[in-house]
Amino acid sequence: MASPLQSRKKSVDMAAPVLRVSRIRRDPPPPAKEVTAAELRERDSRDIVIGIITFALALFVILIGFSKGPGWSPSQYTIHINDSS
């Protein structure tokens, strides 16, 4: 019968009140990019213009949908198939 293999690590005594700290070394976070007031104003104005255009486009689509919706029916269109054989 084979004898059990010896472990290379020491067993951990969980009853010992030893304060253990992490030894994982981490790089500090990169410094935050500084944003100037002009860049903030430019970004805000671009966001405002995009928002206004998007809102106007949505209202336009809704207006077209309501104006075309009540007077339209699929039965108004007929399909003519020409059999040219």
Summary of the structure (lengths in Angstrom):
residues: 85
radius of gyration: 36.4
end to end distance: 91.5
largest distance: 96.1
contacts: 72
relative contact order: 0.04
helix: 41%
strand: 0%
